[in-house]
């Protein structure tokens, strides 16, 4: 029988993953030349909400559906948001 892996509450792990995702959303949005307000409008969210999504130190998490929509709008594979850049985070 396979043994289950149990993850403990590791705040650093969660913050690093969120920071990586946020950093990549902002990076790809800027690479595509899309303004924050334009992406917010396409996502049907407020500019402030999108600013919080892109903020590494914001405590709110991004939903998978919102990340999926962002990946479609930016034409970026969703797994790219989980890639850590060298010399970052």
Backbone as ProteinMPNN parsed JSONL, in Angstrom:
{"seq_chain_A": "XXXXXXXXXXXXXXXXXXXXXXXXXXXXXXXXXXXXXXXXXXXXXXXXXXXXXXXXXXXXXXXXXXXXXXXXXXXXXXXXXXXXXXXXX", "coords_chain_A": {"N_chain_A": [[0.839, -1.183, 0.0], [0.522, 2.206, -0.829], [2.22, 4.867, 0.766], [0.957, 7.834, 2.132], [1.912, 11.193, 1.546], [2.399, 13.765, 3.788], [1.885, 17.157, 4.022], [3.118, 19.812, 5.897], [2.104, 22.857, 7.528], [3.777, 25.286, 6.085], [4.85, 28.316, 6.08], [6.826, 29.845, 4.736], [7.199, 28.338, 2.389], [4.671, 28.601, 1.106], [4.595, 31.399, 0.722], [6.783, 31.765, -0.953], [6.008, 30.373, -3.273], [3.72, 31.829, -4.015], [4.92, 34.34, -4.381], [6.568, 33.78, -6.541], [4.696, 33.154, -8.555], [3.291, 35.6, -8.695], [5.336, 37.365, -9.456], [5.93, 36.332, -11.975], [3.496, 36.692, -13.358], [3.397, 39.478, -13.52], [5.798, 39.905, -14.93], [5.33, 38.59, -17.461], [3.08, 40.022, -18.294], [4.149, 42.572, -18.65], [6.107, 41.987, -20.597], [4.454, 41.433, -22.737], [3.472, 43.883, -23.182], [1.139, 44.828, -22.024], [-1.035, 46.879, -20.313], [-1.685, 47.297, -16.806], [-4.282, 48.173, -16.162], [-5.667, 47.461, -18.48], [-5.488, 44.659, -18.566], [-6.817, 44.075, -16.184], [-9.373, 44.969, -16.836], [-10.024, 43.149, -18.893], [-10.072, 40.829, -17.391], [-12.186, 41.343, -15.834], [-11.935, 42.447, -13.268], [-11.085, 44.673, -10.569], [-8.602, 47.265, -10.878], [-7.13, 47.582, -8.572], [-7.465, 45.065, -7.399], [-6.064, 43.436, -9.204], [-3.542, 44.571, -8.891], [-3.024, 43.707, -6.289], [-2.915, 40.965, -6.778], [-0.564, 40.81, -8.248], [1.243, 41.598, -6.361], [3.859, 40.492, -4.417], [3.954, 40.337, -1.641], [1.357, 40.419, -0.713], [-1.283, 39.073, 1.194], [-3.439, 37.684, 0.17], [-4.523, 34.959, -1.836], [-4.262, 33.85, -5.24], [-6.869, 32.683, -7.308], [-7.198, 29.518, -8.938], [-8.73, 29.581, -11.249], [-8.614, 32.3, -11.957], [-5.866, 32.54, -12.448], [-5.702, 30.816, -14.622], [-7.275, 32.214, -16.502], [-5.687, 34.498, -16.794], [-3.44, 33.322, -17.94], [-4.455, 32.598, -20.425], [-5.217, 35.117, -21.493], [-2.725, 36.382, -21.58], [-1.437, 34.719, -23.235], [0.271, 32.637, -22.348], [1.625, 29.632, -21.271], [0.223, 27.96, -18.487], [1.938, 26.658, -16.702], [4.254, 28.113, -16.852], [4.077, 30.172, -15.035], [4.916, 29.097, -12.708], [7.607, 28.821, -12.771], [10.773, 29.39, -11.512], [12.902, 32.133, -11.644], [16.4, 32.508, -12.236], [18.483, 33.835, -9.671], [16.425, 35.005, -8.201], [13.742, 35.531, -5.88]], "CA_chain_A": [[0.0, 0.0, 0.0], [1.291, 3.442, -0.941], [2.163, 5.753, 1.915], [0.607, 9.209, 1.782], [2.82, 12.249, 1.963], [1.685, 14.826, 4.504], [2.551, 18.45, 4.025], [2.84, 20.621, 7.078], [1.938, 24.276, 7.243], [5.085, 25.911, 5.949], [4.541, 29.656, 5.594], [7.827, 30.25, 3.755], [6.905, 27.646, 1.14], [3.516, 29.245, 0.481], [4.945, 32.742, 0.289], [7.686, 31.677, -2.097], [5.237, 29.982, -4.452], [2.901, 32.97, -4.402], [5.812, 35.383, -4.893], [7.018, 33.354, -7.867], [3.565, 33.31, -9.473], [3.044, 37.043, -8.854], [6.448, 37.93, -10.224], [5.797, 35.89, -13.365], [2.337, 37.363, -13.965], [3.831, 40.843, -13.837], [6.837, 39.814, -15.968], [4.729, 38.279, -18.763], [2.195, 41.125, -18.674], [5.008, 43.642, -19.163], [6.712, 41.514, -21.85], [3.432, 41.521, -23.787], [3.112, 45.291, -23.335], [-0.246, 45.014, -21.602], [-1.143, 47.711, -19.114], [-2.402, 46.719, -15.677], [-5.707, 48.49, -16.263], [-6.259, 46.721, -19.598], [-5.644, 43.262, -18.153], [-7.875, 44.063, -15.166], [-10.656, 45.089, -17.552], [-10.276, 41.88, -19.583], [-10.366, 39.826, -16.364], [-13.373, 41.827, -15.131], [-11.593, 42.706, -11.875], [-10.614, 46.038, -10.393], [-7.165, 47.462, -11.006], [-6.566, 47.318, -7.253], [-7.422, 43.611, -7.201], [-4.955, 42.921, -10.006], [-2.318, 45.018, -8.218], [-2.803, 42.792, -5.161], [-2.506, 39.674, -7.342], [0.836, 40.931, -8.666], [2.073, 41.968, -5.208], [4.404, 39.293, -3.775], [3.751, 40.305, -0.199], [-0.06, 40.462, -0.367], [-1.659, 37.81, 1.837], [-4.498, 37.001, -0.577], [-4.071, 34.018, -2.857], [-4.93, 33.926, -6.541], [-7.6, 31.456, -7.598], [-6.729, 28.783, -10.114], [-9.489, 30.066, -12.404], [-8.046, 33.598, -12.344], [-4.558, 32.272, -13.057], [-5.994, 30.23, -15.931], [-7.715, 33.308, -17.378], [-4.511, 35.321, -17.071], [-2.591, 32.58, -18.883], [-5.089, 32.699, -21.749], [-5.132, 36.502, -21.961], [-1.327, 36.721, -21.869], [-0.946, 33.694, -24.154], [1.397, 32.019, -21.659], [1.235, 28.36, -20.647], [0.038, 28.156, -17.049], [3.107, 26.156, -15.95], [5.306, 29.136, -16.878], [3.94, 31.013, -13.853], [5.522, 28.383, -11.584], [9.056, 28.708, -13.009], [11.583, 30.331, -10.75], [14.006, 32.725, -12.389], [17.669, 32.522, -11.531], [18.753, 35.051, -8.882], [15.193, 35.638, -7.732], [13.044, 35.033, -4.683]], "C_chain_A": [[0.887, 1.251, 0.0], [1.112, 4.304, 0.298], [1.864, 7.172, 1.444], [1.656, 10.17, 2.305], [1.988, 13.332, 2.624], [2.511, 16.09, 4.486], [2.171, 19.192, 5.293], [2.654, 22.054, 6.64], [3.315, 24.93, 7.23], [4.882, 27.267, 5.291], [5.538, 30.111, 4.532], [7.56, 29.619, 2.399], [5.756, 28.328, 0.417], [3.876, 30.629, -0.046], [5.869, 32.705, -0.921], [6.944, 31.299, -3.368], [4.393, 31.15, -4.928], [3.771, 34.077, -4.993], [6.275, 35.049, -6.302], [5.903, 33.555, -8.9], [3.32, 34.793, -9.755], [4.099, 37.718, -9.715], [6.308, 37.567, -11.699], [4.595, 36.509, -14.061], [2.763, 38.755, -14.421], [4.846, 40.841, -14.983], [6.207, 39.579, -17.346], [3.783, 39.381, -19.222], [3.024, 42.252, -19.286], [5.674, 43.25, -20.477], [5.738, 41.647, -23.014], [3.0, 42.969, -24.022], [1.674, 45.583, -22.967], [-0.27, 45.806, -20.304], [-1.983, 47.002, -18.06], [-3.905, 46.946, -15.814], [-6.387, 47.723, -17.405], [-6.469, 45.251, -19.242], [-6.75, 43.139, -17.112], [-9.245, 44.116, -15.832], [-11.01, 43.774, -18.248], [-10.64, 40.768, -18.598], [-11.666, 40.134, -15.63], [-13.123, 41.908, -13.621], [-11.128, 44.152, -11.772], [-9.092, 46.089, -10.565], [-6.496, 47.162, -9.666], [-6.472, 45.819, -6.962], [-6.251, 43.01, -7.975], [-3.609, 43.356, -9.417], [-1.99, 44.094, -7.054], [-2.37, 41.418, -5.648], [-1.019, 39.713, -7.69], [1.784, 41.265, -7.511], [2.529, 40.713, -4.473], [4.055, 39.202, -2.301], [2.296, 40.457, 0.222], [-0.468, 39.094, 0.172], [-2.745, 37.042, 1.083], [-3.904, 36.092, -1.639], [-4.864, 34.216, -4.138], [-5.66, 32.597, -6.773], [-7.03, 30.799, -8.856], [-7.445, 29.271, -11.365], [-8.946, 31.418, -12.877], [-6.686, 33.419, -12.998], [-4.731, 31.697, -14.453], [-6.409, 31.317, -16.932], [-6.541, 34.205, -17.767], [-3.614, 34.628, -18.09], [-3.149, 32.655, -20.298], [-4.921, 34.115, -22.312], [-3.712, 36.916, -22.312], [-0.689, 35.751, -22.858], [0.35, 33.069, -23.62], [0.892, 30.719, -21.045], [1.212, 28.527, -19.137], [1.246, 27.672, -16.24], [4.244, 27.169, -15.918], [5.249, 30.044, -15.648], [4.614, 30.388, -12.631], [7.034, 28.216, -11.75], [9.783, 29.8, -12.257], [12.727, 30.822, -11.615], [15.275, 32.603, -11.559], [17.846, 33.863, -10.84], [17.493, 35.777, -8.468], [14.683, 34.915, -6.512], [13.947, 34.551, -3.653]], "O_chain_A": [[1.87, 1.333, 0.736], [0.004, 4.454, 0.815], [2.451, 7.65, 0.472], [2.215, 9.972, 3.384], [0.978, 13.766, 2.071], [3.677, 16.099, 4.88], [1.009, 19.184, 5.699], [3.002, 22.424, 5.519], [3.936, 25.097, 8.28], [4.755, 27.351, 4.07], [5.139, 30.701, 3.528], [7.68, 30.284, 1.37], [5.862, 28.606, -0.777], [3.489, 30.983, -1.159], [5.742, 33.535, -1.821], [7.223, 31.85, -4.433], [4.354, 31.434, -6.125], [3.4, 34.687, -5.996], [6.365, 35.929, -7.158], [6.148, 34.069, -9.992], [3.16, 35.195, -10.908], [3.79, 38.531, -10.586], [6.541, 38.403, -12.572], [4.672, 36.821, -15.25], [2.519, 39.154, -15.56], [4.769, 41.667, -15.892], [6.52, 40.297, -18.296], [3.691, 39.65, -20.42], [2.651, 42.819, -20.313], [5.798, 44.08, -21.378], [6.142, 41.937, -24.14], [2.246, 43.249, -24.954], [1.056, 46.485, -23.532], [0.389, 45.45, -19.327], [-2.873, 46.213, -18.38], [-4.702, 46.03, -15.609], [-7.563, 47.375, -17.298], [-7.499, 44.666, -19.575], [-7.538, 42.195, -17.157], [-10.164, 43.396, -15.441], [-12.159, 43.334, -18.201], [-11.421, 39.874, -18.924], [-12.187, 39.295, -14.896], [-13.958, 41.506, -12.811], [-10.812, 44.779, -12.783], [-8.399, 45.083, -10.416], [-5.424, 46.56, -9.626], [-5.508, 45.362, -6.348], [-5.527, 42.165, -7.448], [-2.645, 42.591, -9.445], [-0.831, 43.735, -6.846], [-1.547, 40.767, -5.005], [-0.299, 38.745, -7.447], [3.003, 41.216, -7.679], [1.704, 39.954, -3.962], [3.88, 38.105, -1.77], [2.022, 40.611, 1.412], [-0.033, 38.068, -0.35], [-2.944, 35.856, 1.341], [-2.897, 36.426, -2.263], [-5.999, 34.692, -4.114], [-5.132, 31.527, -6.472], [-6.456, 31.464, -9.718], [-6.834, 29.366, -12.429], [-8.835, 31.647, -14.082], [-6.386, 34.074, -13.996], [-3.989, 32.052, -15.369], [-5.944, 31.329, -18.072], [-6.416, 34.618, -18.92], [-3.088, 35.27, -18.999], [-2.391, 32.763, -21.261], [-4.53, 34.287, -23.467], [-3.504, 37.708, -23.231], [0.456, 35.935, -23.27], [1.362, 32.982, -24.316], [-0.142, 30.701, -20.378], [2.095, 29.171, -18.572], [1.538, 28.236, -15.185], [5.11, 27.094, -15.047], [6.264, 30.623, -15.261], [4.856, 31.07, -11.635], [7.67, 27.537, -10.944], [9.447, 30.98, -12.356], [13.433, 30.032, -12.241], [15.226, 32.596, -10.329], [17.418, 34.898, -11.35], [17.472, 37.006, -8.386], [15.143, 33.827, -6.167], [13.497, 34.106, -2.597]]}, "name": "protein", "num_of_chains": 1, "seq": "XXXXXXXXXXXXXXXXXXXXXXXXXXXXXXXXXXXXXXXXXXXXXXXXXXXXXXXXXXXXXXXXXXXXXXXXXXXXXXXXXXXXXXXXX"}
